Amino acid sequence: MSNFRSAQDKAHPNKSSTLMLAIITLLILIVALQIWLLYTGLNNALTQHADVALIACIVSVLLFVAAVGLLYFLPGKRR
């Protein structure tokens, strides 16, 4: 029985490139969302709306955890 890593190592290089491109695109999207949440949270915190800033912080932490989880799926080095 194989796991994800061994199956990924046996995959064709084009499939690995497509997977890497999709993961990098998702990571860029997550970082852009986190920047927007930072802007929104700071803007609302400065106008005395701390509840929006707290929600933005929680969502940003969840996006960070999702981004770290996506790093597992990046293809390793070719041998």
QUILINNOR-V315225 format. One line per field, one symbol per residue. phi: phi as a letter, one per 40 degrees, with the letter a starting at -180 (. if undefined). burial: 1 if it has 9 or more other ideal C-beta (glycine too) atoms within 8 Angstrom, else 0. A space follows every 10 residues. Layout:
phi=???
burial=???
This chain:
phi=.bbccccccc ccdccccccc cccccccccc cccccccccc ccccccbgbc cccccccccc cccccccccc ccccccccc
burial=0000001100 1000010011 0010011001 1011001101 1101100000 0110011011 0011011001 000100000
